[in-house]
Amino acid sequence: MSDYRIRSRIWIESGDKVLIGEGRLKLLKAIDAEGSLSKAAKSIGMSYKKAWNLMDAVNKSAKEAVVTKTIGGEKGGGTVITPYGKKLIEAFETINKNCWAFLDEQLKALDQI
């Protein structure tokens, strides 16, 4: 195999707005793990304001809510990924994995020249 490699990033847009990409995926997974937007943002080194803006943009671009906030309660509030959000995460991960598999296959053509 040669030393060639392909570098690429993909994201999905809704209209002219970004719905999901690698950064938003990372934040969504952190929210799922932490149960809180502020804890998720902190865990990935992102400001709360940026995280809030990203999740607000995702919710506004999606067909349905991707994250919802819970207020108060015994353990305080939090943020959860909706069932639609979980499907979006899974679909994006599948698309990303398939994209990389395709690109890796295409890269083999360089070994033929």
N, CA and C atoms as a LAMMPS dump frame, in Angstrom:
ITEM: TIMESTEP
0
ITEM: NUMBER OF ATOMS
339
ITEM: BOX BOUNDS ff ff ff
-5.0000000000000000e+02 5.0000000000000000e+02
-5.0000000000000000e+02 5.0000000000000000e+02
-5.0000000000000000e+02 5.0000000000000000e+02
ITEM: ATOMS id mol type element x y z
1 1 1 N 0.844 -1.187 0
2 1 2 C 0 0 0
3 1 3 C 0.881 1.24 0
4 2 1 N 0.486 2.22 -0.719
5 2 2 C 1.248 3.464 -0.815
6 2 3 C 1.046 4.317 0.432
7 3 1 N 1.724 5.446 0.443
8 3 2 C 1.577 6.39 1.551
9 3 3 C 0.441 7.372 1.317
10 4 1 N -0.337 7.173 0.269
11 4 2 C -1.448 8.07 -0.021
12 4 3 C -2.573 7.88 0.99
13 5 1 N -3.252 8.979 1.268
14 5 2 C -4.45 8.889 2.11
15 5 3 C -5.411 9.993 1.707
16 6 1 N -6.658 9.739 1.902
17 6 2 C -7.701 10.717 1.601
18 6 3 C -8.125 11.361 2.905
19 7 1 N -8.289 12.674 2.873
20 7 2 C -8.779 13.412 4.041
21 7 3 C -10.135 14 3.646
22 8 1 N -11.11 13.804 4.493
23 8 2 C -12.445 14.279 4.161
24 8 3 C -13.272 14.443 5.428
25 9 1 N -14.221 15.334 5.369
26 9 2 C -15.22 15.482 6.432
27 9 3 C -16.56 15.641 5.755
28 10 1 N -17.561 15.012 6.31
29 10 2 C -18.895 15.161 5.743
30 10 3 C -19.825 15.754 6.791
31 11 1 N -20.866 16.365 6.304
32 11 2 C -21.935 16.848 7.166
33 11 3 C -23.206 16.821 6.352
34 12 1 N -24.325 16.874 7.027
35 12 2 C -25.631 16.871 6.383
36 12 3 C -26.251 18.237 6.609
37 13 1 N -26.776 18.801 5.539
38 13 2 C -27.428 20.096 5.622
39 13 3 C -28.925 19.939 5.436
40 14 1 N -29.647 20.876 6.01
41 14 2 C -31.09 20.994 5.811
42 14 3 C -31.309 22.4 5.28
43 15 1 N -31.623 22.492 3.995
44 15 2 C -31.647 23.806 3.363
45 15 3 C -30.232 24.332 3.314
46 16 1 N -30.016 25.539 3.826
47 16 2 C -28.662 26.091 3.844
48 16 3 C -28.04 26.041 5.235
49 17 1 N -28.628 25.25 6.13
50 17 2 C -28.136 25.132 7.51
51 17 3 C -27.544 23.742 7.735
52 18 1 N -26.485 23.686 8.54
53 18 2 C -25.895 22.391 8.898
54 18 3 C -26.801 21.704 9.91
55 19 1 N -27.175 20.479 9.607
56 19 2 C -27.96 19.675 10.54
57 19 3 C -27.021 18.927 11.479
58 20 1 N -26.114 18.151 10.903
59 20 2 C -25.201 17.357 11.729
60 20 3 C -23.9 17.12 10.979
61 21 1 N -22.842 17.133 11.731
62 21 2 C -21.496 16.837 11.247
63 21 3 C -20.737 16.229 12.408
64 22 1 N -19.444 16.065 12.26
65 22 2 C -18.66 15.389 13.291
66 22 3 C -18.668 16.125 14.632
67 23 1 N -18.585 17.444 14.61
68 23 2 C -18.591 18.206 15.859
69 23 3 C -19.915 18.113 16.596
70 24 1 N -21.001 18.235 15.867
71 24 2 C -22.328 18.141 16.476
72 24 3 C -22.585 16.719 16.963
73 25 1 N -22.083 15.741 16.217
74 25 2 C -22.209 14.35 16.64
75 25 3 C -21.485 14.129 17.963
76 26 1 N -20.286 14.672 18.07
77 26 2 C -19.502 14.537 19.303
78 26 3 C -20.262 15.14 20.485
79 27 1 N -20.866 16.306 20.273
80 27 2 C -21.633 16.948 21.331
81 27 3 C -22.875 16.133 21.681
82 28 1 N -23.574 15.634 20.687
83 28 2 C -24.761 14.807 20.951
84 28 3 C -24.406 13.559 21.754
85 29 1 N -23.31 12.916 21.414
86 29 2 C -22.886 11.723 22.153
87 29 3 C -22.503 12.074 23.588
88 30 1 N -21.881 13.239 23.767
89 30 2 C -21.529 13.679 25.117
90 30 3 C -22.791 13.988 25.928
91 31 1 N -23.785 14.585 25.308
92 31 2 C -25.061 14.849 25.985
93 31 3 C -25.694 13.532 26.413
94 32 1 N -25.667 12.563 25.517
95 32 2 C -26.246 11.256 25.829
96 32 3 C -25.528 10.613 27.013
97 33 1 N -24.222 10.755 27.067
98 33 2 C -23.432 10.165 28.152
99 33 3 C -23.593 10.927 29.465
100 34 1 N -23.653 12.243 29.387
101 34 2 C -23.665 13.08 30.592
102 34 3 C -25.064 13.417 31.103
103 35 1 N -26.057 13.429 30.21
104 35 2 C -27.409 13.788 30.616
105 35 3 C -27.605 15.272 30.863
106 36 1 N -26.642 16.066 30.417
107 36 2 C -26.672 17.501 30.677
108 36 3 C -25.886 18.211 29.59
109 37 1 N -26.444 19.293 29.061
110 37 2 C -25.735 20.058 28.048
111 37 3 C -24.488 20.706 28.627
112 38 1 N -24.591 21.262 29.823
113 38 2 C -23.419 21.931 30.407
114 38 3 C -22.305 20.93 30.712
115 39 1 N -22.653 19.763 31.251
116 39 2 C -21.635 18.745 31.522
117 39 3 C -21.04 18.208 30.224
118 40 1 N -21.881 18.034 29.217
119 40 2 C -21.404 17.545 27.924
120 40 3 C -20.427 18.531 27.309
121 41 1 N -20.787 19.811 27.326
122 41 2 C -19.915 20.841 26.765
123 41 3 C -18.566 20.836 27.48
124 42 1 N -18.613 20.791 28.787
125 42 2 C -17.374 20.791 29.579
126 42 3 C -16.52 19.567 29.253
127 43 1 N -17.164 18.411 29.1
128 43 2 C -16.419 17.171 28.855
129 43 3 C -15.673 17.173 27.529
130 44 1 N -16.134 17.978 26.569
131 44 2 C -15.45 18.022 25.271
132 44 3 C -14.729 19.354 25.051
133 45 1 N -14.63 20.157 26.109
134 45 2 C -13.879 21.405 26.025
135 45 3 C -14.556 22.49 25.203
136 46 1 N -15.874 22.553 25.28
137 46 2 C -16.641 23.534 24.519
138 46 3 C -17.375 24.442 25.498
139 47 1 N -17.545 25.685 25.137
140 47 2 C -18.295 26.589 26.008
141 47 3 C -19.775 26.198 25.999
142 48 1 N -20.443 26.478 27.094
143 48 2 C -21.873 26.186 27.178
144 48 3 C -22.635 26.959 26.103
145 49 1 N -22.273 28.218 25.895
146 49 2 C -22.972 29.052 24.905
147 49 3 C -22.859 28.45 23.507
148 50 1 N -21.664 28.002 23.135
149 50 2 C -21.487 27.392 21.817
150 50 3 C -22.296 26.102 21.72
151 51 1 N -22.246 25.29 22.765
152 51 2 C -22.995 24.03 22.766
153 51 3 C -24.495 24.301 22.645
154 52 1 N -24.983 25.285 23.393
155 52 2 C -26.404 25.618 23.341
156 52 3 C -26.781 26.091 21.938
157 53 1 N -25.951 26.95 21.355
158 53 2 C -26.221 27.441 19.997
159 53 3 C -26.233 26.311 18.976
160 54 1 N -25.301 25.364 19.103
161 54 2 C -25.258 24.226 18.177
162 54 3 C -26.507 23.357 18.296
163 55 1 N -26.912 23.061 19.534
164 55 2 C -28.084 22.204 19.717
165 55 3 C -29.381 22.929 19.311
166 56 1 N -29.428 24.221 19.526
167 56 2 C -30.571 25.001 19.065
168 56 3 C -30.652 24.952 17.538
169 57 1 N -29.497 25.095 16.872
170 57 2 C -29.458 25.028 15.406
171 57 3 C -29.854 23.644 14.9
172 58 1 N -29.391 22.596 15.583
173 58 2 C -29.754 21.224 15.189
174 58 3 C -31.27 21.042 15.313
175 59 1 N -31.831 21.433 16.439
176 59 2 C -33.276 21.282 16.632
177 59 3 C -34.075 22.067 15.598
178 60 1 N -33.608 23.245 15.246
179 60 2 C -34.324 24.07 14.263
180 60 3 C -34.197 23.52 12.846
181 61 1 N -33.121 22.79 12.558
182 61 2 C -32.901 22.247 11.216
183 61 3 C -33.529 20.876 11.014
184 62 1 N -33.773 20.168 12.104
185 62 2 C -34.281 18.797 12.021
186 62 3 C -35.801 18.774 11.843
187 63 1 N -36.298 17.646 11.353
188 63 2 C -37.742 17.451 11.193
189 63 3 C -38.452 17.421 12.536
190 64 1 N -37.753 16.902 13.528
191 64 2 C -38.286 16.782 14.896
192 64 3 C -37.182 17.198 15.858
193 65 1 N -37.558 17.383 17.115
194 65 2 C -36.566 17.724 18.135
195 65 3 C -35.538 16.597 18.253
196 66 1 N -34.279 16.981 18.348
197 66 2 C -33.175 16.033 18.504
198 66 3 C -32.8 15.92 19.979
199 67 1 N -32.865 17.047 20.682
200 67 2 C -32.624 17.076 22.125
201 67 3 C -33.778 17.818 22.789
202 68 1 N -34.059 17.43 24.033
203 68 2 C -35.053 18.156 24.83
204 68 3 C -34.466 18.403 26.206
205 69 1 N -34.94 19.488 26.812
206 69 2 C -34.481 19.842 28.154
207 69 3 C -35.528 19.396 29.161
208 70 1 N -35.042 18.956 30.306
209 70 2 C -35.925 18.684 31.433
210 70 3 C -35.587 19.705 32.502
211 71 1 N -36.605 20.144 33.218
212 71 2 C -36.407 21.199 34.212
213 71 3 C -36.677 20.649 35.597
214 72 1 N -35.787 21.011 36.522
215 72 2 C -35.983 20.702 37.943
216 72 3 C -36.066 19.223 38.239
217 73 1 N -36.875 18.902 39.219
218 73 2 C -36.987 17.518 39.654
219 73 3 C -36.005 17.224 40.767
220 74 1 N -36.035 16.009 41.235
221 74 2 C -35.193 15.584 42.349
222 74 3 C -33.698 15.746 42.062
223 75 1 N -33.292 15.406 40.85
224 75 2 C -31.874 15.477 40.489
225 75 3 C -31.549 16.729 39.675
226 76 1 N -32.48 17.653 39.582
227 76 2 C -32.265 18.851 38.78
228 76 3 C -32.616 18.589 37.328
229 77 1 N -32.403 19.588 36.495
230 77 2 C -32.735 19.462 35.076
231 77 3 C -31.669 18.711 34.31
232 78 1 N -31.883 18.624 33.03
233 78 2 C -30.925 17.939 32.178
234 78 3 C -31.31 18.075 30.724
235 79 1 N -30.571 17.424 29.881
236 79 2 C -30.826 17.405 28.445
237 79 3 C -30.77 15.949 27.996
238 80 1 N -31.742 15.558 27.198
239 80 2 C -31.781 14.175 26.71
240 80 3 C -31.905 14.157 25.188
241 81 1 N -31.394 13.105 24.618
242 81 2 C -31.52 12.869 23.183
243 81 3 C -32.867 12.188 22.957
244 82 1 N -33.637 12.709 22.027
245 82 2 C -34.946 12.127 21.72
246 82 3 C -34.762 10.847 20.901
247 83 1 N -35.815 10.034 20.792
248 83 2 C -35.716 8.859 19.912
249 83 3 C -35.338 9.251 18.477
250 84 1 N -35.901 10.351 17.985
251 84 2 C -35.527 10.834 16.654
252 84 3 C -34.043 11.192 16.616
253 85 1 N -33.549 11.839 17.671
254 85 2 C -32.138 12.201 17.761
255 85 3 C -31.243 10.973 17.723
256 86 1 N -31.644 9.929 18.42
257 86 2 C -30.849 8.689 18.418
258 86 3 C -30.805 8.078 17.018
259 87 1 N -31.922 8.139 16.299
260 87 2 C -31.947 7.628 14.923
261 87 3 C -31.068 8.478 14.014
262 88 1 N -31.078 9.788 14.234
263 88 2 C -30.232 10.687 13.444
264 88 3 C -28.761 10.376 13.676
265 89 1 N -28.376 10.18 14.931
266 89 2 C -26.99 9.827 15.264
267 89 3 C -26.596 8.53 14.555
268 90 1 N -27.441 7.53 14.662
269 90 2 C -27.152 6.227 14.051
270 90 3 C -27.038 6.35 12.53
271 91 1 N -27.956 7.1 11.918
272 91 2 C -27.923 7.265 10.457
273 91 3 C -26.65 7.987 10.024
274 92 1 N -26.28 9.05 10.745
275 92 2 C -25.077 9.787 10.376
276 92 3 C -23.841 8.913 10.531
277 93 1 N -23.766 8.156 11.601
278 93 2 C -22.605 7.272 11.793
279 93 3 C -22.51 6.234 10.684
280 94 1 N -23.636 5.7 10.237
281 94 2 C -23.655 4.726 9.143
282 94 3 C -23.201 5.376 7.844
283 95 1 N -23.718 6.568 7.564
284 95 2 C -23.326 7.29 6.355
285 95 3 C -21.826 7.571 6.386
286 96 1 N -21.333 8.032 7.513
287 96 2 C -19.917 8.364 7.642
288 96 3 C -19.041 7.116 7.448
289 97 1 N -19.442 6.026 8.081
290 97 2 C -18.688 4.771 7.946
291 97 3 C -18.679 4.303 6.488
292 98 1 N -19.831 4.356 5.824
293 98 2 C -19.92 3.935 4.425
294 98 3 C -19.115 4.857 3.515
295 99 1 N -19.103 6.138 3.829
296 99 2 C -18.319 7.095 3.046
297 99 3 C -16.841 6.751 3.133
298 100 1 N -16.348 6.474 4.35
299 100 2 C -14.933 6.126 4.516
300 100 3 C -14.588 4.817 3.824
301 101 1 N -15.488 3.858 3.879
302 101 2 C -15.24 2.584 3.189
303 101 3 C -15.128 2.819 1.682
304 102 1 N -16.012 3.657 1.146
305 102 2 C -15.966 3.985 -0.28
306 102 3 C -14.66 4.692 -0.626
307 103 1 N -14.28 5.686 0.169
308 103 2 C -13.046 6.429 -0.105
309 103 3 C -11.819 5.532 -0.016
310 104 1 N -11.791 4.64 0.962
311 104 2 C -10.674 3.693 1.073
312 104 3 C -10.581 2.813 -0.167
313 105 1 N -11.722 2.395 -0.679
314 105 2 C -11.754 1.56 -1.883
315 105 3 C -11.256 2.368 -3.085
316 106 1 N -11.672 3.615 -3.182
317 106 2 C -11.24 4.456 -4.304
318 106 3 C -9.74 4.725 -4.252
319 107 1 N -9.196 4.812 -3.067
320 107 2 C -7.774 5.069 -2.897
321 107 3 C -6.926 3.943 -3.479
322 108 1 N -7.46 2.761 -3.513
323 108 2 C -6.724 1.618 -4.079
324 108 3 C -6.396 1.847 -5.545
325 109 1 N -7.163 2.687 -6.221
326 109 2 C -6.901 2.978 -7.639
327 109 3 C -5.535 3.639 -7.811
328 110 1 N -5.072 4.371 -6.818
329 110 2 C -3.761 5.012 -6.924
330 110 3 C -2.624 3.996 -6.916
331 111 1 N -2.871 2.83 -6.343
332 111 2 C -1.852 1.792 -6.344
333 111 3 C -1.698 1.174 -7.741
334 112 1 N -2.674 1.399 -8.591
335 112 2 C -2.656 0.818 -9.95
336 112 3 C -1.933 1.716 -10.942
337 113 1 N -1.581 2.931 -10.533
338 113 2 C -0.916 3.829 -11.506
339 113 3 C 0.541 4.041 -11.139
